Amino acid sequence: MLTGKQKRHLRALAHHLTPIFQVGKGGVNENMIQQIKDALEARELIKVSVLQNAEEDADDVAAQLGKGARAEIAQVIGKTIVLYKESKENKKIILP
């Protein structure tokens, strides 16, 4: 579980990132969760965009992705989700 200070630090780091995944009409599936796990292992911090034609809202999508990828939800703002998961092999982000 992340503290408020850690979430604030992650939000600042994620500000300049562009979303690398998009959730659309099909919603969240196992293939997407696996790709997000791989991306989190490589990058530790990613943004996911929820498209307008998605049937679920961003909070539900964030909960599904966080649970499926075992990642922390750093932020949900509008239709953008910021996910964080500490990498096992190449740790880059040092939390306060």
N, CA, C and O of each residue as an XYZ file, in Angstrom:
384
protein
N       0.832     -1.185      0.000
C       0.000      0.000      0.000
C       0.879      1.251      0.000
O       1.818      1.367      0.788
N       0.561      2.167     -0.883
C       1.347      3.386     -1.001
C       0.831      4.461     -0.040
O      -0.371      4.577      0.201
N       1.767      5.238      0.498
C       1.385      6.375      1.333
C       1.052      7.562      0.431
O       1.306      7.525     -0.773
N       0.491      8.594      1.009
C       0.151      9.784      0.246
C       1.377     10.444     -0.371
O       1.332     10.927     -1.503
N       2.460     10.460      0.376
C       3.703     11.062     -0.114
C       4.257     10.269     -1.305
O       4.738     10.853     -2.276
N       4.186      8.950     -1.222
C       4.662      8.105     -2.318
C       3.802      8.287     -3.565
O       4.324      8.357     -4.677
N       2.477      8.363     -3.380
C       1.581      8.575     -4.519
C       1.862      9.920     -5.177
O       1.857     10.025     -6.403
N       2.104     10.941     -4.373
C       2.401     12.266     -4.910
C       3.687     12.226     -5.735
O       3.765     12.837     -6.801
N       4.685     11.512     -5.245
C       5.955     11.359     -5.967
C       5.737     10.634     -7.302
O       6.287     11.035     -8.327
N       4.937      9.572     -7.281
C       4.663      8.819     -8.508
C       3.854      9.644     -9.503
O       4.097      9.569    -10.708
N       2.906     10.421     -9.019
C       2.123     11.283     -9.918
C       3.021     12.304    -10.597
O       2.843     12.598    -11.779
N       3.989     12.847     -9.858
C       4.923     13.813    -10.444
C       5.774     13.154    -11.521
O       6.028     13.753    -12.565
N       6.218     11.920    -11.273
C       7.017     11.200    -12.269
C       6.180     10.838    -13.494
O       6.697     10.824    -14.612
N       4.910     10.549    -13.300
C       4.046     10.097    -14.396
C       3.510     11.250    -15.232
O       2.961     11.030    -16.312
N       3.662     12.462    -14.749
C       3.075     13.608    -15.443
C       3.504     13.694    -16.903
O       2.687     14.018    -17.765
N       4.757     13.412    -17.193
C       5.285     13.554    -18.547
C       5.144     12.293    -19.394
O       5.499     12.302    -20.573
N       4.634     11.218    -18.817
C       4.469      9.978    -19.573
C       3.249     10.061    -20.487
O       2.288     10.777    -20.205
N       3.310      9.316    -21.581
C       2.139      9.186    -22.444
C       1.541      7.802    -22.209
O       2.279      6.859    -21.924
N       0.226      7.662    -22.321
C      -0.397      6.349    -22.106
C       0.109      5.329    -23.132
O       0.158      5.616    -24.328
N       0.482      4.145    -22.657
C       0.970      3.116    -23.572
C      -0.063      2.012    -23.799
O       0.132      1.147    -24.652
N      -1.157      2.040    -23.042
C      -2.252      1.093    -23.251
C      -3.558      1.862    -23.328
O      -3.718      2.923    -22.725
N      -4.493      1.295    -24.090
C      -5.827      1.879    -24.192
C      -6.856      0.794    -23.939
O      -6.757     -0.309    -24.477
N      -7.837      1.113    -23.120
C      -8.941      0.194    -22.852
C     -10.152      0.734    -23.597
O     -10.576      1.868    -23.376
N     -10.699     -0.084    -24.476
C     -11.818      0.366    -25.287
C     -13.073     -0.438    -25.038
O     -13.354     -0.860    -23.916
N     -13.824     -0.643    -26.110
C     -15.118     -1.308    -26.032
C     -15.011     -2.737    -25.497
O     -15.910     -3.213    -24.803
N     -13.913     -3.417    -25.821
C     -13.730     -4.795    -25.374
C     -13.471     -4.928    -23.887
O     -13.630     -6.013    -23.328
N     -13.072     -3.842    -23.235
C     -12.799     -3.887    -21.809
C     -11.453     -4.525    -21.488
O     -10.565     -4.597    -22.338
N     -11.319     -4.978    -20.266
C     -10.072     -5.577    -19.788
C     -10.134     -7.087    -20.017
O     -11.128     -7.730    -19.681
N      -9.062     -7.652    -20.594
C      -9.000     -9.101    -20.784
C      -7.653     -9.635    -20.290
O      -6.762     -8.865    -19.932
N      -7.522    -10.952    -20.276
C      -6.310    -11.585    -19.742
C      -5.058    -11.199    -20.523
O      -3.994    -11.003    -19.937
N      -5.184    -11.090    -21.836
C      -4.036    -10.728    -22.669
C      -3.530     -9.332    -22.305
O      -2.325     -9.111    -22.192
N      -4.451     -8.404    -22.125
C      -4.067     -7.039    -21.757
C      -3.397     -7.009    -20.389
O      -2.403     -6.309    -20.196
N      -3.938     -7.763    -19.444
C      -3.347     -7.803    -18.102
C      -1.927     -8.352    -18.161
O      -1.039     -7.844    -17.475
N      -1.703     -9.379    -18.969
C      -0.356     -9.942    -19.098
C       0.603     -8.929    -19.712
O       1.742     -8.807    -19.262
N       0.160     -8.206    -20.726
C       1.016     -7.190    -21.348
C       1.316     -6.062    -20.370
O       2.426     -5.529    -20.362
N       0.345     -5.695    -19.552
C       0.571     -4.653    -18.553
C       1.554     -5.126    -17.493
O       2.395     -4.348    -17.041
N       1.462     -6.395    -17.090
C       2.439     -6.955    -16.144
C       3.855     -6.850    -16.705
O       4.785     -6.450    -16.004
N       4.007     -7.216    -17.988
C       5.329     -7.147    -18.623
C       5.840     -5.712    -18.700
O       7.015     -5.450    -18.446
N       4.950     -4.787    -19.053
C       5.339     -3.381    -19.145
C       5.721     -2.826    -17.774
O       6.674     -2.055    -17.659
N       4.985     -3.213    -16.740
C       5.308     -2.752    -15.391
C       6.646     -3.310    -14.917
O       7.384     -2.627    -14.207
N       6.961     -4.528    -15.296
C       8.255     -5.108    -14.924
C       9.391     -4.327    -15.583
O      10.448     -4.134    -14.982
N       9.172     -3.884    -16.808
C      10.202     -3.155    -17.529
C      10.287     -1.690    -17.097
O      11.384     -1.139    -17.013
N       9.133     -1.045    -16.819
C       9.114      0.399    -16.590
C       8.771      0.822    -15.177
O       9.148      1.917    -14.759
N       8.074     -0.008    -14.435
C       7.594      0.250    -13.071
C       6.424      1.227    -12.995
O       5.599      1.103    -12.090
N       6.321      2.190    -13.905
C       5.274      3.195    -13.853
C       4.722      3.393    -15.262
O       5.464      3.728    -16.185
N       3.406      3.183    -15.421
C       2.792      3.340    -16.744
C       1.471      4.091    -16.631
O       0.863      4.179    -15.563
N       1.053      4.627    -17.767
C      -0.259      5.256    -17.866
C      -1.121      4.420    -18.796
O      -0.645      3.887    -19.797
N      -2.400      4.316    -18.447
C      -3.380      3.606    -19.260
C      -4.519      4.579    -19.535
O      -4.996      5.265    -18.631
N      -4.945      4.629    -20.783
C      -6.029      5.514    -21.176
C      -7.302      4.695    -21.385
O      -7.269      3.622    -21.987
N      -8.424      5.214    -20.880
C      -9.728      4.578    -21.076
C     -10.448      5.370    -22.160
O     -10.717      6.560    -21.993
N     -10.756      4.710    -23.266
C     -11.384      5.388    -24.388
C     -12.845      5.712    -24.100
O     -13.450      5.147    -23.189
N     -13.403      6.629    -24.889
C     -14.786      7.058    -24.656
C     -15.801      5.954    -24.932
O     -16.878      5.944    -24.336
N     -15.471      5.020    -25.831
C     -16.427      3.963    -26.147
C     -16.344      2.781    -25.170
O     -17.026      1.775    -25.364
N     -15.526      2.894    -24.138
C     -15.427      1.827    -23.137
C     -16.728      1.745    -22.344
O     -17.326      2.764    -22.000
N     -17.151      0.527    -22.064
C     -18.413      0.317    -21.361
C     -18.298      0.558    -19.859
O     -19.298      0.835    -19.197
N     -17.089      0.452    -19.321
C     -16.879      0.639    -17.886
C     -16.211      1.986    -17.639
O     -15.558      2.533    -18.529
N     -16.373      2.518    -16.436
C     -15.713      3.786    -16.147
C     -14.276      3.546    -15.686
O     -13.884      2.410    -15.419
N     -13.510      4.606    -15.596
C     -12.074      4.504    -15.331
C     -11.779      3.880    -13.968
O     -10.791      3.160    -13.826
N     -12.615      4.142    -12.965
C     -12.370      3.570    -11.637
C     -12.497      2.053    -11.639
O     -11.706      1.358    -11.001
N     -13.502      1.534    -12.364
C     -13.670      0.081    -12.458
C     -12.516     -0.561    -13.218
O     -12.011     -1.614    -12.829
N     -12.106      0.084    -14.307
C     -10.986     -0.427    -15.104
C      -9.709     -0.428    -14.255
O      -8.946     -1.393    -14.286
N      -9.479      0.642    -13.504
C      -8.295      0.728    -12.645
C      -8.289     -0.389    -11.602
O      -7.249     -0.995    -11.343
N      -9.446     -0.659    -11.006
C      -9.530     -1.723    -10.010
C      -9.223     -3.077    -10.633
O      -8.514     -3.884    -10.032
N      -9.745     -3.339    -11.830
C      -9.486     -4.609    -12.508
C      -8.014     -4.751    -12.872
O      -7.422     -5.811    -12.669
N      -7.420     -3.688    -13.407
C      -6.005     -3.743    -13.796
C      -5.106     -3.878    -12.576
O      -4.142     -4.643    -12.593
N      -5.418     -3.138    -11.521
C      -4.617     -3.214    -10.304
C      -4.643     -4.603     -9.692
O      -3.610     -5.122     -9.267
N      -5.828     -5.205     -9.647
C      -5.957     -6.552     -9.087
C      -5.302     -7.596     -9.988
O      -4.580     -8.473     -9.511
N      -5.557     -7.496    -11.286
C      -5.024     -8.483    -12.220
C      -3.511     -8.451    -12.335
O      -2.869     -9.499    -12.405
N      -2.936     -7.253    -12.357
C      -1.486     -7.115    -12.507
C      -0.779     -7.022    -11.160
O       0.447     -6.916    -11.108
N      -1.546     -7.061    -10.066
C      -1.008     -6.900     -8.709
C      -0.190     -5.609     -8.605
O       0.923     -5.598     -8.078
N      -0.775     -4.523     -9.123
C      -0.101     -3.233     -9.150
C      -0.839     -2.242     -8.262
O      -2.013     -2.427     -7.942
N      -0.141     -1.201     -7.874
C      -0.729     -0.124     -7.081
C      -1.299      0.933     -8.016
O      -0.684      1.272     -9.027
N      -2.463      1.447     -7.680
C      -3.068      2.522     -8.458
C      -2.586      3.838     -7.853
O      -2.982      4.208     -6.747
N      -1.722      4.543     -8.594
C      -1.181      5.801     -8.094
C      -2.169      6.941     -8.301
O      -2.233      7.872     -7.499
N      -2.951      6.858     -9.401
C      -3.876      7.950     -9.698
C      -4.889      7.516    -10.740
O      -4.575      6.753    -11.654
N      -6.104      8.011    -10.590
C      -7.127      7.927    -11.632
C      -7.643      9.343    -11.789
O      -8.273      9.887    -10.883
N      -7.377      9.933    -12.933
C      -7.846     11.297    -13.172
C      -8.480     11.338    -14.550
O      -7.823     11.075    -15.558
N      -9.743     11.665    -14.583
C     -10.469     11.651    -15.849
C     -10.531     10.239    -16.392
O     -11.064      9.340    -15.742
N      -9.987     10.043    -17.578
C      -9.963      8.724    -18.203
C      -8.541      8.173    -18.281
O      -8.247      7.313    -19.111
N      -7.669      8.669    -17.417
C      -6.280      8.228    -17.394
C      -5.964      7.579    -16.053
O      -6.314      8.098    -14.993
N      -5.293      6.427    -16.126
C      -4.934      5.654    -14.934
C      -3.419      5.567    -14.865
O      -2.767      5.314    -15.878
N      -2.852      5.773    -13.684
C      -1.418      5.618    -13.472
C      -1.215      4.410    -12.567
O      -1.725      4.367    -11.447
N      -0.460      3.422    -13.066
C      -0.191      2.198    -12.308
C       1.293      2.100    -11.967
O       2.154      2.496    -12.752
N       1.575      1.562    -10.770
C       2.950      1.373    -10.324
C       3.109     -0.028     -9.763
O       2.252     -0.526     -9.034
N       4.210     -0.646    -10.113
C       4.578     -1.925     -9.506
C       6.094     -1.997     -9.463
O       6.769     -1.793    -10.472
N       6.618     -2.288     -8.285
C       8.068     -2.362     -8.129
C       8.616     -3.519     -8.952
O       8.102     -4.636     -8.894
N       9.661     -3.238     -9.715
C      10.269     -4.252    -10.566
C      11.143     -5.176     -9.726
O      11.790     -4.742     -8.772
N      11.153     -6.453    -10.092
C      11.977     -7.413     -9.361
C      13.438     -7.349     -9.804
O      14.343     -7.534     -8.991
N      13.670     -7.085    -11.100
C      15.020     -7.170    -11.643
C      15.691     -5.823    -11.891
O      16.881     -5.670    -11.616
N      14.943     -4.839    -12.408
C      15.578     -3.562    -12.707
C      14.820     -2.418    -12.041
O      14.038     -1.710    -12.677
N      15.069     -2.260    -10.760
C      14.401     -1.227     -9.959
C      14.975      0.128    -10.315
O      16.178      0.349    -10.182
N      14.107      1.055    -10.775
C      14.545      2.381    -11.167
C      14.002      3.460    -10.241
O      14.702      4.428     -9.943
N      12.772      3.308     -9.788
C      12.116      4.336     -8.991
C      12.339      4.065     -7.507
O      12.059      2.975     -7.006
N      12.849      5.080     -6.820
C      13.070      4.980     -5.370
C      11.989      5.824     -4.700
O      11.939      7.040     -4.885
N      11.145      5.187     -3.937
C      10.041      5.878     -3.274
C      10.532      6.569     -2.005
O      11.411      6.056     -1.313
N       9.956      7.747     -1.700
C      10.347      8.457     -0.464
C       9.844      7.734      0.773
O      10.081      8.189      1.892
